[in-house]
Every structure is written in C-alpha cells, then in structure tokens.
Amino acid sequence: MRNWTIPAGRIFGVEIRIHVSFLFLLVFVGLSQHGPHLAVSNPVRGTVLVAIIFASVVVHELGHALIGRHSGVTPRAIVLLPIGGITIFDEAQPAMTADWRRDVSIATAGPVVNFLIAGLAALAVGLAMPQSPLWTDPYVNSENLPHSLVWVNLWLGLFNLLPAYPMDGGRVLRAVFSRRMDPVSATRRAVSIGRGFAIAFFIAGVWNAWFFVIGAFLFIAAQMEDRSAVFQSVLETVRLEDIMLTDFTILSPADTLEDALEKAVHCLQDDFPVIRGADMVGVVSKQKILQTLRSEGNGYVQAVMNRIFDVASKSETLASAFRKLSARNSSILPVVENQQLVGIVTLQNLMHSMALLAETRKLRKAALES
C-alpha cells in the first residue's frame, strides 16, 4: 500500500494516502493550460483545478467508506488516484460472508455523491452566474472553476459507472460474477475486463491526450486491485505451518539484556519468545531491549518482557495471525501444539512470506494461461 503513495491524514478513522499520479496530473494540467485560447498560463488556477479534482475524489471515496461502515465493511485505508480510489480493507478484519447486494450498494455510493455535488453546484452556478452556460466547451478548465466543479463531478460519477474494474461499475460487475464463483476469481475476471478498457483508452489517446492519461490511471488501479486480490487469497488459504519459523532463538527471563542483545546480533530475528524451563512466559523485541539498555542500562529480560501475548495453532490461516497480531499490537506470534512451542511467526516473516507466495501464485497463473 505504501509503494508510490503519500500519507494525507485520516478521515473518519480511515487512513488517506495520495498516489503519486496526482503529481503527474498536476504537471499535465499545467501543461494543458498553454494553448491558443490562453495567452498566459495561470499556475494558481491550475493548482485550484487539481484541488477540485482531488476533493471530488475524496468525497467520492468517503461515500463508499460511510456506506461500507454502515454495512459492517470498514476500510483501513484509501489510496486516491485522479480517477477514483482504491479501498484497502483491514487484514485483521474477519472474512465476511459474500453479499453481492451489499457490494453493489457500496460501489454505487461514490457516483451518487458526485452526482449530488454536480447537481448542487450546477444549481448554484445557474443562480449566481446565469450568463455562464454549463454546456459550453471546454467543460473542465482552470479559467472557469465553478463550471469545472460541476463537470469534474459529473464526469467522475459517469466514468466510475463504466464496467471497468476497479471503477465502481466494474465492482458491480464483480459482485455479479461473485454470485457464481469465488471472490478472488470474480475479482480477477473483472480486473481483466478493466485492463481491456485501459487499452481502449490508450488507443483513444491518439485523438485526445486526456484519454491516454485516463487509460494510464485505469491500468495502474487495475494492477493494484489484482495484487490485492492475490494477497487476500494468500491470507485466507495459507496456513501458519507453511510459513512459520521452526529454527529460532529463544531467551530466558534470567538472561541479562546485554546477553540477549548478543544473541540478537547473531540471528535474523527482531522478536523473541522467552522460555522458563518448558514453559513460555513472555515475548520481547530487540527494539525493547535496545531502548531499555540506552535509558536504564543493563538489567534482566524478565523485567522488560511482555507477559500478555496470544498463541496460535499450526492450522490457523495468515488472516487469523494478522488479527491476533493487530489485537495485541504485537510483532510476534508463538505457534504451539500440545502446549509445546513448535514455531514462531513474526510480522516481518509474515509479510515476506505473503509477498513470495503472492508472486508464486501469479507465476503459476501466468504459466497456465500461456
């Protein structure tokens, strides 16, 4: 999620991140202001136009988020692109029962918000500036920002109704597909259709550069959703026994912090189970050991270890591991069998394993299709 995105705060508890393509849009809008009908470029107005597009995308996605929250599907983060957003759901959230009607209502909420804004803005423009007709070209231009507010929201709502995943129309299409197939397969079929639309926009870019830009954004969004679908498949189907670490370093509560740090230097672990005899009594991180050594000097592991921790069984899924790690805000999960410690899962090895497994599944799928 953090690749090619910039954090922009939180709204209603949902993390907002801006995709760097918004910077490309800023450059494109700036360059588009040079033309025969504009003798002098106005960078301030161009920036305001980008701000209007950005705000329209934000309220579009908040429409999805509010309806999703009302339906019990709360997003963890939203990645904003100029043509819409990518909603990323919490890995710690339990898998929900498929409901295509719920998915359709969430998908259509965004365009409805844009159409409402376009209608209200058109009414305001008609009352305040009756001499400025709305049906004049150029529809989106920095020289007439109220006019642009209407058309940005109208185009954003209409464009998102295209059956091109991950546009909202494509999400409706995926919901229909999910009635007859599993969610991951439905998503990947909808993504394939979305890529087809992206190629069509690329070709249309020969006549209008905006179509090429839209095709590029659509292709980026489709790639992100495809990767997200593969990761979700890995989360729900892979068991901890497939990725847990079985060769790991343990600490004793009687170890000094300096001894513990010496052990940490000679292994790749950042988190350690603490064992007394045959019993596991706590967990501790390398970061905690270092912080205590710097602030208080040498001591014993027993004094800094966390005595409250969750455990998991080998048969649990990666999604279950994420839920347990998130619930305790922890980075290590012991795996036990018959009350014996048989492995550990750390947040670091969980993420690495997910990435590798996702790539393996993509390669297998590509080999079957070729």
Residue, then its C-alpha position, 0 to 999 in steps of 0.5 A: m500500500r505504501n509503494w508510490t503513495i503519500p500519507a494525507g491524514r485520516i478521515f473518519g478513522v480511515e487512513i488517506r494516502i495520495h498516489v503519486s499520479f496526482l503529481f503527474l496530473l498536476v504537471f499535465v494540467g499545467l501543461s494543458q493550460h498553454g494553448p491558443h485560447l490562453a495567452v498566459s498560463n495561470p499556475v494558481r488556477g491550475t493548482v485550484l483545478v487539481a484541488i477540485i479534482f482531488a476533493s471530488v475524489v475524496v468525497h467520492e471515496l468517503g461515500h463508499a467508506l460511510i456506506g461500507r461502515h454502515s454495512g459492517v465493511t470498514p476500510r483501513a485505508i484509501v489510496l486516491l488516484p485522479i480517477g477514483g480510489i482504491t479501498i484497502f480493507d483491514e487484514a485483521q478484519p474477519a472474512m465476511t460472508a459474500d453479499w453481492r447486494r451489499d457490494v453493489s450498494i457500496a460501489t454505487a455510493g461514490p457516483v451518487v455523491n458526485f452526482l449530488i455535488a454536480g447537481l448542487a453546484a450546477l444549481a448554484v452556478g445557474l443562480a449566481m452566474p446565469q450568463s455562464p452556460l454549463w454546456t459550453d466547451p471546454y467543460v473542465n478548465s482552470e479559467n472557469l472553476p465553478h463550471s469545472l466543479v460541476w463537470v469534474n463531478l459529473w464526469l467522475g460519477l459517469f466514468n466510475l459507472l463504466p464496467a471497468y474494474p476497479m471503477d465502481g461499475g466494474r465492482v458491480l460487475r464483480a459482485v455479479f460474477s461473485r454470485r457464481m464463483d469465488p471472490v478472488s476469481a470474480t475479482r480477477r475476471a473483472v480486473s481483466i475486463g478493466r485492463g481491456f478498457a485501459i487499452a481502449f483508452f490508450i488507443a483513444g489517446v491518439w485523438n485526445a491526450w486526456f484519454f491516454v492519461i485516463g487509460a494510464f490511471l485505469f491500468i495502474a488501479a487495475q494492477m493494484e486491485d489484482r495484487s490485492a486480490v492475490f494477497q487476500s487469497v494468500l491470507e485466507t488459504v495459507r496456513l501458519e505451518d507453511i510459513m512459520l519459523t521452526d529454527f529460532t532463538i529463544l531467551s530466558p527471563a534470567d538472561t541479562l539484556e546485554d546477553a540477549l542483545e548478543k544473541a540478537v546480533h547473531c540471528l535474523q530475528d527482531d522478536f523473541p519468545v522467552i522460555r522458563g524451563a518448558d514453559m513460555v512466559g513472555v515475548v520481547s523485541k530487540q527494539k525493547i531491549l535496545q531502548t531499555l539498555r540506552s535509558e536504564g542500562n543493563g538489567y534482566v529480560q524478565a523485567v522488560m518482557n511482555r507477559i500478555f501475548d496470544v498463541a496460535s495453532k499450526s492450522e490457523t490461516l495468515a488472516s487469523a495471525f494478522r488479527k491476533l497480531s493487530a489485537r495485541n499490537s504485537s510483532i510476534l506470534p508463538v505457534v504451539e501444539n500440545q502446549q509445546l512451542v513448535g514455531i514462531v511467526t513474526l510480522q516481518n516473516l509474515m509479510h515476506s512470506m505473503a509477498l513470495l507466495a503472492e508472486t508464486r501464485k501469479l507465476r503459476k497463473a501466468a504459466l497456465e494461461s500461456 
